[in-house]
Amino acid sequence: MLQLLNANIVTPYQIRKTNILIDGKKIVRVDDLVNEKAEHLDLNGKYIVPGFIDIHLHGGGGADLMDGDVDSILKIADNHVKYGTTAFYPTTLTAKDEELYRLFDNLKIAKQKNENGSKIMGVHLEGPYLSVNQKGAQDERFLKKAKVDHYKKIINSSDDIARITAAPEIDGALELGAFLKTKGIIASIGHTDAEYKDMLNALEYGYDLLTHFYSGMSMLKRVNGKRVLGAVESGYLFDEFNVEIIADGYHLPPELLKLIYKIKGSDHIALVTDAMRGSGMPEGKSILGSLENGIEVIIEGGVAKMPDRQAFAGSVATMDRLVRNMINLADVPLIESVKMATLTPAKIMGIDDRKGSISPGKDADLVVLSKDLEVEITVVEGDIRYRKRQ
């Protein structure tokens, strides 16, 4: 048993100084009692928050999910555990079907071998059922209409698929949403040119999450002189829609972070890194996507850019940085900022019965933060997997 003493524990409702007792993989007590049989770690008033849950992550530590090997997946897990991520949903780019099948096999092996990094959760397929006009960095060669035979073959090939991002206006996407709901898979909207009517239909067919809000997403426009809402405005309008945001200060500037928080609130916002392989790496040249088929980009100033520096080319964010940014850039209270990186994503993904908050019976996924909110210790299911060198 391990007991963390004298910690300022951040709950969804308050910050209180107390102790946490861990037995095996679970939290067994949160109270002021001291268990003499446990190993003790005195935190001297440092913060403990629930482990961060990143529901949209492509890479980090010099590796990308699409590199096509087990070691790359493990490198990603090892990189992000240093920044407080205790669980993540590895995310694909559009690719050949054969690459996805190989990825599904690699993911199972990586889950078994992963002893040092963040816990690898189910996979998030970002595509291939996306809008050509809003494809962003997605490879247009592999975009597809949502045909029943195709998506059923993909989905039935793996029990690790947790979420699929699609554009609801493309052929077959609404039926896809309904099918995903029967499978317990999250249907998310992204890389979309959807108008209001498409978003309303999507909601009724099971879509309830917006992928990297604002990025690759339609906005208000005029059609025959009349104003028509896009995906962004519809995301605000319907309370049922949750949104994920890349709060790196570049993809969404501070004033926009404030607006999103003001309208949607912490119960409907999940902080995501959407990070590529350059996360946790030195600035300079990098590759967006797989080593074999990716494109060269430049990392500078905390974000990846196209070589001409005229457009962003991916995020290199980490979850701890996003939490600090919401506090420092958007004036969000600590409790609410932490919730958007823990309990809210856990609820969105349906794992809040075991992750996302510090409660007896839940997984011992914990992060110790300094007074400056820098990660000092990361605990994954009771195992200390990162400790900052003093």
C-alpha positions, 0 to 999 in steps of 0.5 A, spaced: 500 500 500 502 507 498 499 513 502 500 520 499 500 525 505 498 532 506 496 533 499 491 539 496 487 534 493 483 537 487 476 535 486 470 537 482 467 541 487 473 544 492 480 543 494 482 540 500 488 538 504 488 530 506 491 523 504 490 518 499 491 511 500 492 506 494 492 499 495 494 495 488 491 499 482 485 502 486 484 508 491 481 505 497 481 511 502 481 519 501 481 522 509 485 524 514 487 518 517 494 515 517 495 508 515 501 505 519 502 499 514 502 503 508 509 506 505 508 514 506 510 519 501 509 526 504 507 531 499 507 537 503 501 541 501 503 540 493 496 539 489 494 532 487 489 532 481 486 526 477 490 523 472 489 527 465 485 523 460 487 525 453 481 523 448 485 525 441 492 524 441 496 522 434 503 522 437 509 524 441 516 523 443 518 523 436 513 517 434 506 517 431 501 512 431 501 511 424 508 509 423 506 502 423 509 499 429 509 497 436 515 501 439 512 507 436 505 506 440 509 505 446 514 511 445 507 515 445 505 513 452 512 514 455 512 521 452 505 523 455 506 520 462 511 525 463 506 531 462 501 528 467 497 524 462 495 517 465 490 515 459 489 516 452 486 514 446 491 514 440 488 517 434 489 515 427 489 519 420 486 517 414 490 511 411 489 505 407 485 500 410 491 495 410 494 500 415 488 500 420 488 493 420 496 493 422 495 498 427 489 494 430 494 488 431 499 493 434 495 496 439 493 489 442 500 488 443 502 495 445 497 494 451 500 488 453 507 491 453 506 497 456 509 498 463 512 505 463 507 509 460 500 512 460 495 507 459 493 506 452 485 506 451 481 505 445 483 507 438 479 514 435 479 513 428 479 520 425 476 519 418 476 516 413 469 519 412 470 526 412 469 533 408 474 534 402 473 541 403 475 541 410 480 535 410 486 540 413 492 535 414 488 529 412 490 525 406 485 526 400 487 520 397 484 516 403 477 520 404 471 515 403 463 516 403 460 512 409 458 506 405 455 500 410 459 495 407 466 499 408 465 501 415 462 495 418 468 491 415 472 496 419 468 496 425 468 489 426 475 488 425 477 490 432 474 491 439 478 497 440 475 502 436 472 507 441 470 513 437 470 515 430 470 522 427 466 523 421 462 529 417 455 528 418 453 531 411 457 526 407 453 520 404 451 515 409 454 518 415 448 519 419 447 511 418 454 511 421 452 515 427 446 510 428 450 504 427 456 506 432 451 508 437 448 500 437 456 498 438 457 503 444 462 507 440 462 515 440 460 518 434 464 525 433 463 531 428 469 533 425 473 536 418 466 538 416 462 543 412 455 541 415 450 546 416 445 547 421 440 542 418 446 537 418 448 538 425 440 537 427 440 531 424 447 528 426 444 530 433 438 525 432 442 520 429 447 519 435 453 524 434 454 528 440 461 530 440 465 536 436 472 534 434 477 539 435 472 545 435 473 550 430 479 547 426 476 544 420 469 546 421 464 550 418 462 557 420 456 562 419 455 563 411 450 566 407 446 562 402 442 565 397 442 571 401 440 568 408 445 567 414 446 559 415 449 556 421 455 552 420 458 546 425 461 551 430 455 555 431 450 549 432 455 546 437 454 552 441 446 552 440 445 545 442 447 544 449 447 536 448 454 537 444 460 536 447 466 540 444 474 538 445 479 544 444 486 545 443 488 550 448 495 551 446 494 558 445 495 558 437 489 554 434 485 557 439 487 564 441 486 566 449 479 570 447 476 564 443 478 560 449 474 565 454 468 565 449 468 557 449 468 556 456 463 562 457 458 558 453 459 551 453 462 551 460 467 545 464 461 540 463 461 540 456 469 541 454 474 536 454 481 539 453 485 535 448 492 535 445 491 533 438 499 532 439 503 530 433 510 526 434 513 533 435 510 533 442 516 533 448 521 534 442 526 539 441 524 545 436 526 544 429 524 540 423 519 534 424 514 530 420 506 530 420 503 523 420 507 517 418 515 517 417 513 514 410 508 518 408 508 524 412 509 531 410 515 535 413 513 541 418 517 546 422 516 546 430 517 553 433 514 557 438 510 551 441 506 549 435 508 546 428 508 550 422 508 548 415 515 550 412 512 557 409 510 558 416 503 561 413 499 555 417 499 551 423 501 544 421 499 540 428 499 541 435 505 539 440 501 541 446 501 536 453 495 536 457 499 539 463 500 545 459 493 546 456 491 546 464 495 551 465 493 555 459 486 555 461 488 558 467 493 563 465 490 565 458 482 564 459 482 566 467 479 559 468 479 557 476 483 551 477 478 546 479 474 547 472 480 547 468 482 540 471 475 538 470 476 539 463 482 534 463 479 529 467 472 528 469 469 531 463 473 527 458 472 521 462 464 522 462 464 523 454 468 516 453 463 513 458 469 511 463 467 516 469 465 510 473 473 508 474 477 514 472 476 522 472 476 523 479 479 522 486 474 517 489 475 510 493 474 505 488 476 508 482 483 507 479 489 510 482 490 515 476 493 521 480 498 527 478 502 531 483 503 538 481 507 543 484 505 550 486 506 552 479 502 546 476 508 543 473 508 535 473 512 532 479 509 525 479 504 521 475 501 515 478 498 510 473 493 505 476 497 505 483 504 505 479 509 511 479 511 511 472 514 518 472 517 522 478 521 529 476 528 529 478 530 534 483 
